[in-house]
Amino acid sequence: MTGFTIEGSSLKLLKPQEQGVVSRIDSSRGDFVAQKLRSMNITLGTRVTVEQRSPRFLLRVGADQVALSDPLQDAIYVRLSR
């Protein structure tokens, strides 16, 4: 039997200091969610780092730190960075 690796994940499952590249944004959550993410410079291909999970979910996007609500977290899927 061979081992396997998980290469993609919901953003919510990442731990602090884990990184990923946005690979999908769930469009079923509505235009508001997609627009809000774009306003935070979170688009397909964006490299992100989880900085903190609680009490607020904080994400590093480039030089910026942004706080994400549950609906925004739920909409983001990432390809894990090593």
C-alpha positions, 0 to 999 in steps of 0.5 A: 500500500502506498501513502498519499497526500492531501493537496487541497483543502477548505481554508477553514481546515488550515492551522496557523502558519499553514499556507495555500494558494486559492484554487477555488471560490465557491460561487454558490455563496452569492455575488456578495461573497465573491465581491467581498473577497475581491475587495480583500485581494483574495482571488484565484492564485492568491497565496495566503497564510493562516495567522490565527483561527480564534478568536478571529480568523486572520489571514495574511494576504501579501503584506495585508492581514484580513479578518474573515467571517465564517461565510467568507472562510467557507467559500475559499478552497486552497492548494496547500503550499509546502 
